[in-house]
Amino acid sequence: MVELAEAGPSGRAADMGGPQILTMRDVAELRAKVLGRRLWVLELPRIGRAARGFRDGFHLCLDHVVGQITYEEYLRSVGG
């Protein structure tokens, strides 16, 4: 990402992803764990085409995994 930003405008960048597939619940729970806080998670219905795309995995880029650290490792490195 830094290389893309430093290169300046270049049109659409290639899709990229990290080493994990996490739900929004996973993300919230990991952040609470790292910060040492209790968490209430309210599940809301996901409606619409964009939500369907996420639910069906269309926003994943499994063929171009770039990241190497987990989300929890990242959170710990930046202090939550």
Summary of the structure (lengths in Angstrom):
residues: 80
radius of gyration: 15.5
end to end distance: 20.3
largest distance: 42.8
contacts: 128
relative contact order: 0.23
helix: 45%
strand: 2%
